[in-house]
Amino acid sequence: MSIEEIAVIGGGNGALTAAGDMSLAGFKVRMWSAIPEELDRIFDTHTIKVRGIGRTGEAKIDLVTRDLGEAMRGAEVILSMSPAFTQEVLAKSMGPYLEDGQILFLSPGSMGSYLMGKNFKENGYDKDIAIAEPGTLPYLTRKTDKDAVLVSGDTVKLPVGVFPSKKTEETIEILKELYPSIHPVENALSVALLNVGPIIHSVLMLLNTGPIEHFDSWDIHNEGTTASVKKLILSHDEERIALRKALGFTSHHYPFSDHYDQDSDEDWMYGRKAHKDLVKSESWRESLHFGYRYITEDVKCNLALLCSIADLIQFQVPIARSLLTLIGSIVDEDFITTGRTMRYLGLGDKSIEEVTDILRDGFSGGI
């Protein structure tokens, strides 16, 4: 299969970067956002300015539309770069326009492939599609204007899980046309536990609470990442890796220590220089708060999910549990009750073997 048409869903950092990058790579790109004003300038110019690492230049977008069906119809691949907490609403909007044979690529994923597939099935949208999710966004990137992005990192290794996992081989082969750095992992649960957003951002937000609430903007990846902060991040990450091993996953665990260590024998997802380039770009000096995506997505969706997966096999993750509790105390929310847990997904009463079977086979009669 040769990809010609790509639909990009969203209007944030990742969506603009993906649309610009795919256009510069020679694909025909359509864009749609649930928040149309995000694309106001691009509606007029059909242009995204891409600077930094990787493909750069003025990228021409073939179609910018307010009609989701127009964006999706005929697209072989749909790249959804919208936050994980929007996936259920997005599934209801996208369902009527799905077509057999399409690939939906969710970045971030956070078990969103299963969640959206379940939503499609429950609402009668039984299509022969595959839903893929990567371990991280393909780019380290930030919008610098309504129609411009600065990319400070590209993935050199991009692990991807597919739902249902029986479609993994054929789906990965197609997606490599877009991102050659892609490689498969066992399933959607495996790749959810490769997402280090909940590992790094939970610690950085909690231990930088003072400066976040004191300064108008703060760079948690530069001034906020001291030796002691990094030590807790790496201990937290060791729990994640131990949980993956306890579940029997053998695909590369991507220890976050490789991200910090430029002399590591192993490339991390963004390569050896990514952390240095990220800090150097100064694109992460932001106005932060505890309603930010680092909390509403990385903690409420991802960290709560990690803790609930551990509960499923009675595995202890004391650092993760403490972070979830402490941040919950700050925002007055019990994330185990309100977050994206295995129980929330409808999998809380299943054994890990039953979960694996569902993730492999999907739902009868469609995804």
N, C-alpha and C positions, 0 to 999 in steps of 0.2 A: 504493500500500500504506500502510495506517495501522497503526503499531506499537501493540500493546496490551500484550504480555507480554515482559518483559526478564529474562534470567537474568544474574546477576552472579557471577562465579567469583573466589574469593579472599576474604581477610579482613584485608588490609593497608590502608595509607593510601588508595590509589587505589580499592580495592574498596568500602570503607565510604563513601567520598565519592561514588562513582558511584551506589551503591545509594540513598544518602540523596538525592542530587540528582535522580535519575530519579523517585523516589517523590514528591518535592516538585513535580516537573514534571507529575505526574498519571498516570504510567505504573504498571502493575502490576509489581512487582519480586519475583523469587525470589532467594535467596542460597544459595550452597554454598561451602564451603572444604575443601581437602584437609587442612587442619589444623583440625578441628572446634572445638577449644578457642578459636580466634580469635573465634568467634561465640558463645561461651558465654552472655554477657549478652543478646545479641540474640535467641538462642533463647527466652529467657524474656520479654523485653519487646517484641520485634518493632519496636524503635524505635532510630533513629540520630539523634543530636543533631548538627546541622550549624550551625557558626558561621563568621563571617568574611565573605568577599566572595561575591556571587552569591546564590542561593536559600538561605535559612536557616530553621531551625525544627526541630521534632521530626518526623522522617520515619517514616512507618509502612511496614514491609516486609510484603508479603502472605504470603510463604512463606519460612521459614528451615528448611533441611532438611539432613540428613546423607546423603541419597540423590541422587547426581548426576543420575540419570535423571529423577527427579521435578523437579529444577530445570530441566533442559534441554527436556523434552518440551513441544512447543507454543510455545516461546519463539521469537519472530520474530528477535530479536537476542540474542546471547550476548556479554556484555562480560567479557573475561578480563583482569583487572588483576594477574595473578600474574607473578612475575619471569620474564624470558626463559629463565633456566637451568632452569625447571620445565616448559618447553613440551613437551619430548619425552615426559616421564612423563604430563603432562596429556593429550596427544593420545591415548595408549593408553587412558586412562580415559574420555575423551569420545567416542571413535570409535563405540562401539556405540549411542550415543543420538542421533547426528546425524540430522537430517531434511532432506529436499530443501527448498530455498528459504531455509534459515537463513543468517544472516550472523554470522560469528564475528569479533569486534572485539578485536584483541590490543593491549593497551597496557601495557607496551612491545611493540614488534614485533621488531626486530633480525633481519629476514628470517625471523621465526617463521612468517609466513604460508606461505612455501614449505616450511619445515621440517615444520610440522604437516600441511600438505597432502600432502607426501611420505609422512609416517608414516601418515596415513589411507589413502592409496592402497595402500601396502605391506601394510597389515593388512586390506585388503578392504572398507574403509568408503567405497565409491564413491557419494558423495552430491552432488547438484547444489547446492553451497553456494559462498559467496564468503567469503574471509578478508581482512579489512582491517586495516591497521596504520597508526597515526598517527606523526607526527614527534616527538611528545612526549605525555606524559600530559595529558588535558584539564584537569587541575587542578594547581596548586601547593598541596600539602596535607599535613597531618600528623595522625595520631591523637593526641588528647589524653587519651583514656580508651578502655576496651574498646568503648564504644558511642558515641564522640564524635570529631568531627574539626574542625579549624580550617583553613579555606581562605584562603590568602593570595593566590591568583591563579587566574583563569579564562582559557582561551585566547580570543583574539579572531580568530586565524587558525590553523586546524588542518589542516595538509597530511596527506593520507591516500593511501596506495597500496593497491591491491587485487590479490589473487591469486585467479584469473587476471585479468590486467589487462583482458581483453576484457569483463569484468563491471563495469568501473569506473563507467560512467555510471549504470546502474540502482542499484548499491550505494550510491554517494554520495548519490543522490536520497533513498534511504530513510534513511540515517544522518543526514542533515540534520534529520530530525525530532527527533533526540536532541541533536545538536550543530550548530546553525546556522552555526557558524564553520568548518565543514569545507569544504575544497576539494580537488579531485583533483590528484595528480601522476602521472608517467608509469607507474610500476610499483613493486613492492616494493623493488627495488634503489635506486631514486631516493629513496624515503622513508627507507630505512635510512641514507642519507647526509645526511639532514636531522636525524637524532638527534644533538643536541649533548651528550648525557650523557657519551659517551666523550671529548669535547673538553674540557669543563670539569672533570669529576670526576677524570680522569686527572691533570691538572695540579694541581688543588687537593689531591688526596691526596698526590702525590709531594712537592710543595713545602711541605706542612704536616706532613711525617712527624714532625718533632720535637715540636710541640705535640700532635699526635694521640697519640703514645706517652707524652707527659708528663702531660697533663691528663685528668681524668675525663671531661670533655666539651669540645667545641670547635666553634665556628661557622666553618666554612670559607668561608661566603659573606659573612661580615662581617669579623672580624679576619684571616681567612685569605686575603682577596682584596686584597692590596696592589697598588700600581701595577705593580711588576715581575711579579707573578703574573698580573695581568690582561694584561700585554703578551705573555706566553708563550701564554696562552689564545687571544688573538686571532691570533697567528702560527700556532698550531696550527689554528685555524678557517679561516684562509686556505688551508691545505693541503687541508682538506676541500672547500672551494668549488672550488679548482683541479681536484681530482679529479672532482667532479661535472661541471664544464665539459669536462674531457677525455673523459668518457663520453658527452657530447652532451646531458646533461640541461639543459633550458631553463626548467623551472618555477622559481619563486622560490627562491633559495639560502638565505634567512634567515641572513645574516651575524650572528654573535653580538654584534658591535659595536652592533647596533640594540637588543639587550637592555640593554646598559649605558647607552646614550645616550637620555635621556628627551626630547631635542630632535631626535631623528632624524626624517627625512622619512618613514620607513617604520615601521609597527608591526611588532614582532617577534611571535612566536606568542602571548605573554602580554601584549602591549601595551607601551606606553611606560613605565608606572610599575611594572612587575612586579618589577624588581630592588629598588627602594626599598621596596615593600610586603613583599617576601620578607624583607629584612633587618629591617624594622620589626617584623614579626610575632614575631621571636625564636624561631620554631618549629624552626630548623635548628641550634640548639645541641645537639649530640648526642654520645653516646659512640661514637667511631669506632674502627675497627681495619682491618687489611688483609685481613680475611675479610668485610668489609662489602659490601653490594650495589654500591657504587660501584666495587668491584674485580671481584667475581664476575660482575657483569652488564655494567657499562659498559666495563670493560677486557677481561675474558676473552671476552665475547660480542661487544661492539660495536667496540672498538678493534682487536681481532684481525681482525674482519671487514673493517674499513676498510683495514687494511694488506694483507690478502689480495686485496681488490678491486683495489687499486693494483698488486699483483703480476700480476694477470690481464692488465692492459694495459701492464705494464712502466712504470708511472708512479712517480716518486720522491716519497716522503712521509717525509723524514728526521726531522722532529719526532715524528710519530706512531710511527715505528719506534723512536726513542730512548726515548720514554715507555713503549712496550710492553716494551722490553728492560730498562729500569731498574726498573720496577715488578715485572717478572718476577723480577729478581734479588732483590728484597726478599722476595717470597713463595716463592722457589725453584721457579719454574714457567716453562716455555717456552710462552708463550701461542700462538705460531704452531703449535706441535704440539698443544696441548691445547684451544685456544679454538675459537670458532665461526668458522671460516674457510670460504672458498669450497670448499676441498677437503673439509672436514668435512661441508658441505652436499651433497657429491656433484657440485659444479659446477666443481671446480678444473681439470678437463681440457677444459672447454668454452671456446669463443671467446665474446666478449661478445655477438656476434650470436646465437649459439646460446642463451646465457643469456636474452637478450631474448625470443626465440621461446618458450622454456619458460615464462617469467613471463607472457607474453601468453596462451598457449593452455592452460596447465595440463597435466594428464595425460589421455590418452585414456580415455574411459569414466567420467569423473567428475573430481573435483578433483585 
